[in-house]
C-alpha cells in the first residue's frame, strides 16, 4: 500500500475519533448551561455556575475544569434570554465581552469539554449566535488541553494572541468565525482594513489528531491557522474572505488589486511536522483561500496562502487558492503554496491556483524530495511576475529558487511528439529518460501565459519512456497542451525519491499549416522553376502535410509530377516544393499548377490553404 493510501486511511480514522464526542449531546455526562453574556474577571478560578449566579461562560469553564473524569464529557450549552444586555436584536446574536485583561485569563478547557454555540435557542441561522469578544486584545482565548475538547459554533474576535490554542490531542474546532465583525461582512474592527495582531488557531508541536473544520478566518497579521503535530486535519474552511465566502473589492476591480486601501484578508496558514491534511480527498474537504493581503511596505513580501515548513508526508488536496465561493478568481497577493523550507514526500493534488500575486508554487530548498504534484490547475490572466526585488529567481506557475536540487531543476517533463485528433503521443523529455513515469496532460490556451487550465489525462509511459494518451475530445484550434512527469523510482531523478514531479512543460499545440507560391512563375525549358512554400507555426516534432494537385497543366507531361505530401523534420518550420517544367515543341497557352492543402487530424489549416504556379510556354 502506498503512502497516499495509508495517509487517507489514518486521517479517516482520526476524523471519526475526533468527532465522536461532539456528534450528539447524548455523549455528554455533564451539561452546564450559560444563561448570561456577563463576565466578571474578579471571579478568578473559583466561582462556578454551581456556586454563583448568573451562569457566565467563565464560571461554566471554571466548573468544567474541576470535574473528575467520570463526569466527562461535559457540554457547555447556552440559553441566554433576549432580554440580556448582550443581545443584538438586529443580528439576533448574543455577545460575551470578556472583562479584565490577560492577568485574568479563562481557565483551560482541560479535557472532553464541549463548547456548543449552536445550542443557544433562537437567534440567527446565517452564522454563530454566540460572539466572544476579547476586548481589543486585552484577553487570551481558549486553551485546549488534556485531549478531546470541542469548540463549535461561536464567533471569536479581538484576542491578544491566538483565539484558540490547541495544546493536546484529538480536539475539534468547528464552524466558528475568527477575526470577523459581528455580521461577518467586515473585519473585527468594523472595517475591511484593520487586521488583528495575533492568530486564529494554533496547533502546537506534538499535538496530534486534531480537526479544524468549517471555520471562517480573516484579517490576521500572524497566521489564520498554524498547524504542527501529526495527522491534524484542516478542511472546509474559508481563509481571507468575508463569512459568506466573498471578498470586498474596491471600485471596478474584478480581482484583489493588492494595494493599500483594499480588503485586508490577512495571512494564510502554515503547516509543519508530519502527516497533516490540508483539504482532503472530497470536494466537501475543500478549503477556500482568497483576498489574503496585508498593507506592508513596498519592500516586504506578502505571505503565502499555505506555507509548508520542513516536514514530511502532508496531504494538500482539493483546495481553491485565489477563488471565492462564487467561483470568481479574486486572487491572493502572495504565493499560493510555499515549499521553500524543503518539505518531503508531500502529495499536492487537485488544487486550483488562480491569480496568485507571486508564484502559484515556490520550491526553494536543497532538501526538497519526493513531492508529488498532480491534478493541479493554474490560472492567470497576466504574465507571471518574473524576478522580484530581493529574489534571484523568476516567479512562475511553479518557481524554482536557487536552492532546488540540480537534478530536479534539470529534469525535463514528457515531450509530445504528435497530436492527432484526440490521440496524443509522446516520449521522455529531452535528456531526461523517464521509463514507466506517470505523464499528466493539461489543457492550455494559446495566450502565451503559462497556465494549466484543466487536467485532461494521466498515463504511464512504457519501459522506453514512450506513451499514448486518448483525450475525451479533440483539441480546438485555440487550445494546446502542457505536461508534467512523476517518477516511479529513486534513480530516474538522481538522489530524489519516488513520486518526485517535474516542473511544467512548454506549450504544445496542433500545428497550423499554410501554403503560398513564393515564386509563382515557371517557364520552359525548365531552368526557371516555380516554388510552393509550406509553413507551419510550431516545429516540436516531425510532421507530414498532404495536398492535392490540379490545374490546367498535366503532371508528368508539362512538369515533373509532385508527390502530394511534404515532410517537415523536427525543428523545421518551412519546406519548399519546386515546380519543374518539362520542355516540349508544342505552341500552347500558359498553364497552371494548383495545390490545395488537405486537412488532417494532426494539423490544422491556416490561410492561405491553396496556391498556384503558372508555367509559361517558350514556343
N, C-alpha and C positions, 0 to 999 in steps of 0.2 A: 504494500500500500504506500502511495507517495505522500510527500509531506503535506500537500494540499488536502488530501482526503483525511489524514489524521487530524489536521488542524480544524477542519469543518466539524468532524465528529466531536472532538474535545470541546469546541466552542458551543456546540449544540447542547452538550451535557451541562456546560457552565450556565447557559441561558436558562435551562429548566431548573437547575438548582437555585439560581439566584432569584428567580421569580416565584418560586414555590411559596415562601412565606407571605408574599404580597397578593397572591391570587384571590384570596377571599378573606373577609373579616372573620369567617369561622375558624381560621387558623390561629387567631389571637386567643391567648389565655386571659389577658387583662385588657380592658378598654378604659381609657381616660378621655373625658370629653371637655374640650376647651370651650368656654362659654363667654369669653370676653376678649376684646382686642387690647385691653390694658396690658402694660408691662411695668414691673417695679424692680429696678435694679437692686434696690435695697433688700429684696428677698434673699439675695445671695444664693447659696446652695441648699438652704434649709427649708424654706416654705414650699409646700406641695399642695396639690389640689385636695389632698386628704386632710390637710391641716389649716387651710385658709381659703377664703372666697374673695373674689371670683376665681374661677379656674382659668389662669392665663397659660399661654404657651410655655413660659419659663417655668411655672410651677408644675405643669404637666411633665416637662422634661426632667425636672428635679425628682418627681415621684417615680418616673420610669427608671431613672438612673439607679435607684436603690433597690429595685425589685430583684428577688432571687431568681435563679434560672427556672425554677418550676412555675413561676408566674409570667414567663415569657413564651412566645412573642407578645409584645404589648403594642396596642394600636392607640395612637393619639388622634382622636377624632375632633371634629368641630361642630358646634351647634350654637352659633352666636346670633342673637336676635338682630333684626333690622333696626331696633331702637338703639343699638350700640353706637357710640360716638365715632367709631371707626368705619361705619357702614357708608358706602357711597351709593346713593340710590340711582344715580345716572348710569354707573357702570355695573351696579349690583355686585359689588365686591366689599370685602372686609379687610382693612389694612391694620396690621400689627406693627406699630412703630416702637422699636426697642429703646428702652430707657438706658441711661448711663453711658458708659464708654467701654473701651477694651479692658478696663480694670474690672468690669462686671460681665465676663463672657457667659454665654449659655453653657450649661454642662454638656458634656459629650453625649451623643447617642451611643450607649455602651453595650450594644448587642441585642439584636432582634427587636428593635424599636421601629415602628412604622408610623410615619407622619403622613396622614392622608388628607390633603386639602379638598379633594373631591367629596369627602364625607359631609361637608357643610351643606345643609338643606337649602334649597332655593338658590338664588344667585345666577350669574351668567353661565351660558353654555359655550361661549366663544373663547374662554381662557380660564386660568386659575381663579377661583373665587377668593382665596386667601392670599394676601400680599404681605410679605415680611420685609420691613424696611430697616436697614442698618443705620439709618440716620446720618447720612453724609460721611460715611467712612469712620464712624465712631465705634462700631461694633464688629466683632468677628462673627462668622457664620457658623454653620453646623460642622461638627467634627464627628465622623462615623468611625467608631472603634468596636472592637470585640465581635465583629462579623454580623452579617445578616440584617443590617438596617435598611430601611426603605424611606426615601423622601420622594413623595409623589404628589403632583397636582398643586404646587404652590408657586407663587412668583416671588423672586428674591431680588433685592436691589440695594445699592449703596452700602456695601460692606467694605471693610478696610482692606482685607486681603482677598482670599478666596471665599466665595459664598458657601461652598461645601468642600471640606477636606476629607477625603476618603483615606483612612488610616488603618484599614483592616480588609478582610476578605469577604466576598460573597454579598456585597451591598448592592442596592439598586437605586438609581436616581432617574426618575421617570416623569415625563410630561410636565416639566417645570419651565418657568421663564426665568432667565438670568440677564440682568442689566437693562431691561426694557422698562418703559413707562407703564403706568397702571393700565392704559388702554392698549399697550403693545404696539403703538404706531410710531413711537419715538424712543430715544434712549432714556435712561432713568432720570437724567437731568431735566427732561421735558423738551429737549430739542434733538436734532439729529447730529449735533456737532461735538458734544461733550462726552468723552468716554469715562468709564470708571477706571480707577488706577490698578485694580487687582485682577483676579481671575474668576471665572465661573466655577469650575470644578477642577480639583487637583487630586489625582490618584497617586499616592506616594509610592516610592520604591518598595518593592517587596510585597505589595498588596495585590492580590490575585482574584480572578473570577468575579469582577465587578461589572455591572451593567449600567451604562449611561445611555438612555434611550428616550426618544420622543421629546427632547427638550428644545428650547429656543434660547440661543446665546447671541448677544450683540453688544458692541461697544466696550470691549475690554482692552486695556493697554498692555497687559501681560499676556495671558492666553485665555481664550474662551474655555478650553479644557486641556489639561496636561495629564497624560496617561503614562505611568510607569508600571512596573509589575509584570505579571504574566497572565495571559488569557483573559484580559479585560475586553469588553465589547463597547464600542461607541457607534451607535446605529440610529437611523431615523431622526437625526437632529437637524435643526436649522442653525446655521452659523453665519453671523454678519448681517442678517436681514431683520425686518420687522416680524412681528409674531405671525402675520399672515403669509410670510414667505416671499414678500416683495421688498424692493429697495426704493427708497425715496430719492428720485433723481432731480437735479436742478434743471430748470429751463426746458430746452428742447432736446437734451441729451437722451440718447437711447441706450447708452451703457454708462457705467461709472466713469467720470472724467479723471478721477484720481488727482483732483485739485483741491486746495484749501477752500472750504465753504461747502463741500459736498458731504454726503452722508458718511459718517464715521462708523463703519461697521466693526472696526477694531481689528484684533489679531485672531488668527485661526487657532488650530490645535497643534499639540506636539505629542509625539509617541516615542517611547523608549523601552528598553529591556527586551522581553521575549514574547512572541506568540500572541500579540494583541490584534484585535479585529476592528478595522475602521470601515463601516458599511457592512457588507455581507453578501451572501450568495443569492438573496432575493431582492426584488425591487423594493419590498417593504423595509429592507435594511438600509436603504439609500440615505446618506447624509447630503444636505444641500449647503453649499458654501457660495455666497455672493455678497458683493458690496464691502468686502474686507478692505479697510483703509484707515490710516492714521494721518493726521496733519503733521508731518515730520519736516525736518529741514531738507533742503534740496539735495544735500549730500548723503542723506540717510536712505537706506533700502527698506522698502515695505516688506513686512513679514509674509511668509508663505501661508497658504491655506492649510497645508499639512506639512509639518516639519518632523522628519524621522531621524532620531539620533542614532548613534551606534548601537545596534542591537540586531535581532535576527527573527526570522520566521513570522513576521507580521503579515496579515491579510488586509489589503486595501482594495475594496471591490465595490462596484456599482455606485460610486459617489458621483454627484454632479458638482463640479467646481467651476464657478462663474455663471451658473444658470439658476434663475429663480424658479419658484414653483409654478409660475405661469409659462415656463419654457422659454423665457427671454434670456438671451446671452448678455447678462448685466456685467459680468467680469469680476475679477478680484485684482487688486492693484499690485500685489507681489507675485511670487511664483505660485504655481499650483501645488506641486509636490516637491519638497526639497529633500534630496537624499545625499546632501553634501557631507554628512557626518559618517558615511560609509556603512550603512546597514547591510546585512547579508540575508540571502535566501528569502527575500520578500516576494509575495505574489501580488502584483499590481494589475488588477483585472477589471475590464469592462467599465472603466471610469470615463467620464466626459470632462474635458478641459476646454473651456470656452473663454476667449478674450482675457487671458491672464496678462497682467501688466508686464511681467518678465517671462521667463521660460515656463512652459507648462510643467516640465520635469527637469530638475537640475541634478546632475550626477557629478560629484567632485571630491572623490576620496580614493586613496590608494587601496583601501580595504573593501571597496565595493566588490561583491562576489555573489553569484548565483541568484541575481534578481530577475524575476520573470515579469515581463511587461507584455500583456496580451489583451486583445479586445478593447483597447482604449481608443477614444475618439478625441481628436484635436481640432478645434475650430478657431479661426481668426480671420478678421476682415481686413487687416492691415499687416504690413510686413513685421516680422519679429524684430524686437528692438536692437539686436546686434550687441556690440560691445558697449558696456556702460562704464561711467567713471568709477575707477577703483577696481574694475574687473579686467582680466586679460583673456577673456573668452567671450564668445558671442552668445547672447540669449537666443534660444531657439525652441522649437517644439520639444525636443529633448536636447538639452545643452550639456556638453562635456566640458568640465573645467580642466585645468592643467594637471590635476592630481589623479585623473582617471587612469587606470592601468592601460598601458600602451596596447596590450593585446586586445582589450575591449575597444579602445578608440579606433584601432586599425582594422577591426573586423567588419567586413562588408556584408550587408544583408543580401538576401537572394536577388538574383537578376532575372528579369523577364526577357525571354527570347522571342515570344510570339503571343499576340492577342488576336485570336480568330473567332469572331462571334462571341460565344460565351465560354470558349476554351482558351485557357491561359497556360502556357508552358514556360518553364524556366530552368535555371540551374543555380549553382552556388555563385555568390558574389565574387567579383574579380579578386583573385589571390586569396580567397577565403573559402577553401573547400569545406563543404558542410554536409557530410553524409548523414542521412536519417534525421536531419534537422526538421523542426516544425517551422513551416513557412506560413506567414499570415499576409493576406492581401487586403488592402484598404481602398475604398473609393476615394477619389480625389477630383477636384475640378481643375481647370486649366488657367487659374488666375496667377500662377507663379508664386503664391504664398503657400508655404509648406503646411498642409493640413492632412489629417486622416479623418475624412468625414463620416466614414462608416466601415466597420469591419465586414468584409464580404465572405471570406473563405479561409479556412485553416487546413493545410495539408501537410503530409510528411514526405520529405524527399527520399529518394532511394539511396542505395549504397554509393552511388556515383554523385549524389547531390542534385540529381535531376528530379523534376516534379511536374505534375499537371494538376490544374485546378479547374473545375467546371463551375462557372458562376450561375446563379439563378437566372439572370438575364444578361444579354449582351450590353456592352457599354454604349452610351450615347456619344455622338461626336464631340460633345463638350465635357467629356469625362475621361479620367485617367486612373492609374493605379499606383500605389506605393506598396512596399513590402517591409516586413521585419522578420528576422530569423531567431529562433531559440534553439540552443544547442542541447543534445541529449546526453552529453558526457563531459568529462573533465579535461579532455585533451584537444577538442576542436578549437576552443579558445584557450590557449595555453595558460595554465595557472588558475582558471576560473571553473567553478562548479557547474554541474548540470543545471539546466534551467536558466542560464545567463542569456539575456536577449540583446540583440544588436540595436543600433540606432535605426532611424527611418531611412529608407532608400530615397534615391532621386525619383523624379516623376517619369512614369511610363504611360504612353498613350498610344492609341491606334494611329498609325501613320496616315497623314493626308498627302495624297499623290496628285500631281498635276502634270500636264504636258503642254509644250509650246514648240513652235518652229523657230529655233534660234537662227537658222539660215533657211529661209522659205523658198529659195530658188535653187534648182539644179539644172544642168544642161548637158546635152550630148556634146562630146562623145563619152563623158563620164568622169572627166577630171574635175569638173565643178559639181560637187555633191551638195545635197541639201541635208539639213540636220534637224532631228527631233530631240528636244531636251526634256527628259523626265526628271521631276524633282519631288522629293519627299521632305517633310518638315522635321522628322526625327530619324535617328540612324543608330539606335541602340542594338539592332540585330539585323541579320541578313533579311532581305525581302525580295520576292519575285512579283512583279507587276505585269498584268496581262492587258493586251489591247487588240482591237480588231483593225484590219487594214481594208480600205476601199478606195474609191476614186476612179477617174477615167483612165488612168494608166494601168497597164496589165503587168502584174507581178511576174517576173521571170522573162518577160518579153521587153518591156520598156525600162525595167530597173531590176536590180537584184532583189529577190524576194526577202521580205522581213520575217522574223521568227514569230512575231506575235507576243513576245514577252521580253522583259528586261530584268536583269538580276542585279540588285544592289548588295554589295558586300557590307558587312558591319562597319559602321563609321562613315559610310559614303552617302551623301545626300543627293547628288545629281549623277545621272548617266545620260549618255547621248547615243542615238542610233542614226546611222548615216543612210541617206537615200542615194544610191549609186546608179545613175542612168546607164542603160545599155545602148550602144550606138547602132543605128540602122540607116538605110538609104531611102527610107520612105518619107515623103514630104507629108507632114501631118501637123495638126494644131498642137499648141501646148496642152499637156496633160497633167493631172493632179494625183497625188498620193495623200490619202487622208487616214489618220489614225485616231481611234476613239478608245479611251480607257474603259476597261471592264471592271465593274465593282466586285470586290471580293471580301470575305469576312475579315481578313487580316489587314485591310487598309480601307480608308475612306477616300472618296474623290473630292478634290478641290478644284475650283475654276483656275485655268481653263481645262476642260476634260477632253478636248479634241484639238487637232492642229492639222494644217495642210501644207505640203510642199509642192510647188509647181515645177514640172520638168519642161524645159524649153527645147524645141526641136532645132537642129542645125542644118536641116536640108532645105 
